Amino acid sequence: MFLVEVLKAAFLGAGASAALSFCLNISRYDIAWGAFVGGIGWGVYTMLIPDSGVAGTESFFWGAMAVSVLSEILAYFIKNPTTVYLVPGLLPLVPGGGMFQTMRAAVTGDLAKALPLGLSALLSAGAIALAIALTSSLGRIIRSIIKQYKKRDR
């Protein structure tokens, strides 16, 4: 049952990523890759959501890490910018629902509820940004090493 839920979530994440790729006018070939990346990222997040014992922020971090790593790998091999795959792939992970709940609680005057919701959404967004920054830095270092290795090989 758990595997079916994860696969269903990955399929829905891929659909959302494909729809955003289409709206951003990304080429047909790259839409499929963007959908694949988004599906994997949302599947990783779904596997690690708090029911499985992992904190929500960590789930966002590992989902964004999967999206970032796949985007870097695809960008290297397909020779496209990383953002072509990263932006649509991150769409399912954006904590928009948490921000909506925060604003709704704040507007209705329930500040005791708005504060923890806002903090959770902010931490989730920070975890996503941290995963992207770490992966991007590591990707640049690896590409630099590969470039130096190729130079030395000549």
Sine and cosine of phi, psi and omega as CSV:
sin_phi,cos_phi,sin_psi,cos_psi,sin_omega,cos_omega
0.00,0.00,-0.65,0.76,-0.02,-1.00
-0.89,0.46,-0.68,0.73,0.00,-1.00
-0.90,0.44,-0.60,0.80,0.02,-1.00
-0.91,0.42,-0.67,0.74,0.02,-1.00
-0.90,0.43,-0.66,0.75,0.01,-1.00
-0.91,0.41,-0.68,0.73,0.02,-1.00
-0.91,0.42,-0.63,0.77,0.05,-1.00
-0.90,0.44,-0.67,0.74,0.03,-1.00
-0.90,0.43,-0.65,0.76,0.02,-1.00
-0.90,0.44,-0.64,0.77,0.04,-1.00
-0.90,0.44,-0.69,0.73,0.03,-1.00
-0.92,0.40,-0.63,0.77,0.07,-1.00
-0.89,0.45,-0.63,0.78,0.04,-1.00
-0.91,0.41,-0.63,0.78,0.03,-1.00
-0.90,0.44,-0.68,0.74,0.03,-1.00
-0.90,0.44,-0.66,0.75,0.02,-1.00
-0.91,0.40,-0.64,0.77,0.03,-1.00
-0.91,0.42,-0.65,0.76,0.01,-1.00
-0.90,0.44,-0.67,0.74,0.04,-1.00
-0.92,0.38,-0.63,0.78,0.05,-1.00
-0.86,0.51,-0.66,0.75,0.02,-1.00
-0.90,0.43,-0.68,0.73,0.01,-1.00
-0.91,0.41,-0.52,0.86,0.02,-1.00
-0.99,0.10,0.05,1.00,0.06,-1.00
0.89,0.45,0.64,0.76,0.05,-1.00
-0.99,0.15,0.51,-0.86,-0.06,-1.00
-0.87,0.49,0.41,-0.91,-0.06,-1.00
-0.85,0.52,-0.64,0.76,0.00,-1.00
-0.89,0.46,-0.67,0.75,-0.04,-1.00
-0.98,0.22,-0.36,0.93,0.07,-1.00
-0.88,0.47,-0.67,0.74,0.00,-1.00
-0.89,0.45,-0.67,0.74,0.01,-1.00
-0.93,0.36,-0.64,0.77,0.05,-1.00
-0.89,0.46,-0.63,0.78,0.05,-1.00
-0.91,0.41,-0.66,0.76,0.04,-1.00
-0.87,0.49,-0.72,0.70,-0.01,-1.00
-0.89,0.45,-0.71,0.71,0.01,-1.00
-0.90,0.45,-0.63,0.78,0.03,-1.00
-0.91,0.42,-0.68,0.74,0.03,-1.00
-0.90,0.43,-0.70,0.71,0.00,-1.00
-0.88,0.48,-0.70,0.71,0.01,-1.00
-0.94,0.35,-0.55,0.83,0.07,-1.00
-0.91,0.42,-0.67,0.74,0.05,-1.00
-0.89,0.45,-0.71,0.71,0.03,-1.00
-0.86,0.51,-0.70,0.71,-0.03,-1.00
-0.90,0.44,-0.60,0.80,0.03,-1.00
-0.90,0.43,-0.51,0.86,-0.13,-0.99
-0.96,-0.28,0.14,0.99,-0.02,-1.00
-0.86,0.52,0.32,-0.95,-0.17,-0.98
-0.78,0.63,-0.35,0.94,0.02,-1.00
-0.89,0.46,-0.44,0.90,-0.04,-1.00
-1.00,-0.03,0.14,0.99,0.08,-1.00
0.99,-0.13,-0.04,1.00,0.02,-1.00
-0.99,-0.16,0.66,-0.75,0.01,-1.00
-0.90,0.44,0.45,-0.89,-0.04,-1.00
-0.86,0.51,-0.64,0.77,0.00,-1.00
-0.91,0.42,-0.64,0.77,0.04,-1.00
-0.91,0.41,-0.56,0.83,0.05,-1.00
-0.89,0.45,-0.70,0.71,0.05,-1.00
-0.89,0.46,-0.65,0.76,-0.01,-1.00
-0.87,0.49,-0.76,0.65,-0.06,-1.00
-0.94,0.33,-0.54,0.84,0.09,-1.00
-0.91,0.42,-0.70,0.71,0.04,-1.00
-0.93,0.37,-0.54,0.84,0.05,-1.00
-0.90,0.43,-0.67,0.74,0.04,-1.00
-0.89,0.46,-0.70,0.72,0.02,-1.00
-0.89,0.45,-0.70,0.72,-0.04,-1.00
-0.91,0.41,-0.69,0.72,-0.01,-1.00
-0.90,0.44,-0.72,0.69,0.02,-1.00
-0.89,0.46,-0.63,0.78,0.01,-1.00
-0.90,0.43,-0.66,0.75,0.03,-1.00
-0.90,0.43,-0.69,0.73,0.00,-1.00
-0.90,0.44,-0.73,0.68,0.01,-1.00
-0.89,0.45,-0.65,0.76,-0.01,-1.00
-0.89,0.46,-0.61,0.79,0.00,-1.00
-0.93,0.38,-0.72,0.69,-0.09,-1.00
-0.99,0.16,-0.56,0.83,-0.03,-1.00
-1.00,-0.01,-0.21,0.98,0.02,-1.00
0.91,0.41,0.70,0.72,0.12,-0.99
-0.87,-0.49,0.30,-0.95,0.11,-0.99
-0.90,0.43,0.51,-0.86,-0.01,-1.00
-0.88,0.48,-0.56,0.83,-0.07,-1.00
-0.90,0.43,-0.37,0.93,0.03,-1.00
-0.87,0.49,-0.56,0.83,-0.02,-1.00
-0.98,-0.20,-0.46,0.89,-0.08,-1.00
-0.95,0.30,-0.72,0.70,-0.07,-1.00
-0.89,0.45,-0.79,0.61,0.04,-1.00
-0.92,0.39,-0.51,0.86,-0.01,-1.00
-0.93,0.37,-0.48,0.88,-0.02,-1.00
-1.00,0.08,-0.23,0.97,-0.07,-1.00
-0.80,0.61,-0.74,0.68,-0.02,-1.00
-0.91,0.42,-0.38,0.93,-0.07,-1.00
-1.00,0.05,-0.25,0.97,-0.06,-1.00
-0.87,0.49,0.79,-0.61,-0.07,-1.00
-0.99,0.17,0.82,0.57,-0.01,-1.00
-0.93,0.36,-0.59,0.81,0.02,-1.00
-0.89,0.45,-0.64,0.77,0.03,-1.00
-0.91,0.42,-0.63,0.78,0.04,-1.00
-0.93,0.37,-0.62,0.79,0.05,-1.00
-0.88,0.47,-0.73,0.68,0.01,-1.00
-0.88,0.47,-0.61,0.79,0.03,-1.00
-0.89,0.46,-0.75,0.67,-0.03,-1.00
-0.92,0.39,-0.60,0.80,0.02,-1.00
-0.90,0.43,-0.68,0.73,0.02,-1.00
-0.92,0.39,-0.61,0.79,0.00,-1.00
-0.93,0.36,-0.65,0.76,-0.02,-1.00
-0.93,0.36,-0.58,0.81,0.02,-1.00
-0.98,0.17,-0.06,1.00,0.07,-1.00
1.00,-0.01,0.12,0.99,-0.01,-1.00
-1.00,-0.03,0.96,0.29,-0.06,-1.00
-0.94,0.35,-0.43,0.90,0.04,-1.00
-0.92,0.40,-0.48,0.88,0.05,-1.00
-1.00,0.03,-0.54,0.84,-0.08,-1.00
-0.93,0.37,-0.61,0.79,-0.07,-1.00
-0.89,0.45,-0.79,0.62,0.03,-1.00
-0.92,0.40,-0.56,0.83,0.05,-1.00
-0.90,0.43,-0.69,0.72,0.02,-1.00
-0.90,0.43,-0.66,0.75,0.02,-1.00
-0.90,0.43,-0.65,0.76,0.02,-1.00
-0.90,0.44,-0.70,0.72,0.02,-1.00
-0.91,0.42,-0.65,0.76,0.02,-1.00
-0.91,0.41,-0.68,0.74,0.04,-1.00
-0.91,0.42,-0.60,0.80,0.04,-1.00
-0.91,0.42,-0.70,0.72,0.04,-1.00
-0.90,0.43,-0.62,0.79,0.05,-1.00
-0.91,0.41,-0.61,0.79,0.04,-1.00
-0.90,0.43,-0.64,0.77,0.04,-1.00
-0.90,0.44,-0.71,0.70,0.01,-1.00
-0.89,0.45,-0.64,0.77,0.03,-1.00
-0.90,0.43,-0.68,0.74,0.02,-1.00
-0.88,0.47,-0.68,0.74,0.01,-1.00
-0.90,0.43,-0.70,0.72,-0.02,-1.00
-0.90,0.44,-0.70,0.72,0.01,-1.00
-0.89,0.45,-0.71,0.70,-0.02,-1.00
-0.92,0.39,-0.65,0.76,0.01,-1.00
-0.90,0.44,-0.69,0.73,0.02,-1.00
-0.90,0.44,-0.70,0.71,0.02,-1.00
-0.90,0.44,-0.63,0.78,0.04,-1.00
-0.89,0.46,-0.66,0.76,0.03,-1.00
-0.91,0.42,-0.65,0.76,0.02,-1.00
-0.90,0.43,-0.71,0.71,-0.01,-1.00
-0.90,0.43,-0.68,0.73,0.04,-1.00
-0.89,0.46,-0.60,0.80,0.04,-1.00
-0.91,0.41,-0.66,0.76,0.04,-1.00
-0.91,0.43,-0.68,0.73,0.02,-1.00
-0.89,0.46,-0.66,0.75,0.00,-1.00
-0.89,0.45,-0.70,0.71,0.02,-1.00
-0.91,0.41,-0.61,0.79,0.02,-1.00
-0.91,0.42,-0.67,0.75,0.02,-1.00
-0.92,0.40,-0.60,0.80,0.04,-1.00
-0.90,0.43,-0.70,0.71,-0.03,-1.00
-0.92,0.40,-0.49,0.87,-0.05,-1.00
-0.95,0.30,-0.37,0.93,-0.06,-1.00
-0.95,0.32,0.00,0.00,0.00,0.00
